[in-house]
């Protein structure tokens, strides 16, 4: 019930009535359902959301045609528990891939809602292209099925993951993780090596690791739009600091290697009036220990026809791997500084963007 000092005017009352009644118009409800499906990728059936729809069909050289079906609970089953999973099948490699995960949010909060305080336990049997690291999209997105050049090397991963994420106010968050992963080669990829004193090439069927990980992120004054399954950051002038540490332990739950990886990254946006906005990212990494090359830093490459902001778009998958590296990524948007002075381009609202990416 509403309590008002003044009664609604006839026009205001009509608006309320129209908003209520339009919800019951079948054509409007159909349009809204399609809009939600296109924007979020999920279709709700009671307590279950089916999706994301752009992953239902994809293909690649090794798996061939790859249908997939999956979804997640939406909070109607239990407010602070999220169940999600999928199953996919490759008709060329004749193998099933699947994922199942449960997320429990503490203090009766919603999973993924800010500030996160949650635990996820998952198991996944899935393929991965070494060096492919995508932002904001699923790997088996139909639009990313189209690749240029040769794309015939994959790794089959079987991964058990336990991960705890805690976000504190003031932009500080940390993650604790345990991962147990078995990797085996697929397609033209082989885990081959030369052994001193032994003639010929040796082949390894599997690489198994057990790792403990800790990462911390500090983003002062950070703001973002929160969606059901994603966040879109709002640009500001403050730097973001990230530090990741991971330790592989031998002879613990199947781990075959002792090693450590360290990665540090800082990103910052500069407002350079009137020349536009410049986004800088500096990242460094180091691997300690002797490990097979698939465990090294395989640099983010891109052979799809879409532009990936964080990847080296002229690099092929598995072209470079490092045990120590330094990377710089600069994106500058002039915001119309030049084009706004040219009548036709000003009407078209074109913008000038320059980028630089370096890897040492």
Secondary structure as UniProt FT lines:
FT   HELIX           10..22
FT   TURN            23..24
FT   HELIX           26..40
FT   STRAND          42..45
FT   TURN            46..47
FT   STRAND          48..51
FT   HELIX           53..55
FT   STRAND          57..60
FT   TURN            61..63
FT   STRAND          64..73
FT   TURN            79..80
FT   STRAND          81..90
FT   TURN            91..94
FT   STRAND          95..105
FT   HELIX           106..108
FT   TURN            111..112
FT   STRAND          117..128
FT   TURN            130..131
FT   TURN            139..140
FT   HELIX           142..144
FT   STRAND          153..167
FT   HELIX           169..171
FT   STRAND          172..187
FT   STRAND          192..194
FT   TURN            196..197
FT   STRAND          201..203
FT   STRAND          207..219
FT   TURN            220..221
FT   STRAND          223..226
FT   STRAND          231..234
FT   STRAND          240..248
FT   TURN            250..251
FT   TURN            253..254
FT   STRAND          259..271
FT   TURN            273..274
FT   STRAND          277..288
FT   HELIX           293..295
FT   STRAND          297..298
FT   TURN            309..310
FT   TURN            313..314
FT   TURN            317..318
FT   STRAND          321..322
FT   STRAND          324..333
FT   TURN            335..338
FT   HELIX           339..341
FT   HELIX           343..348
FT   STRAND          353..359
//
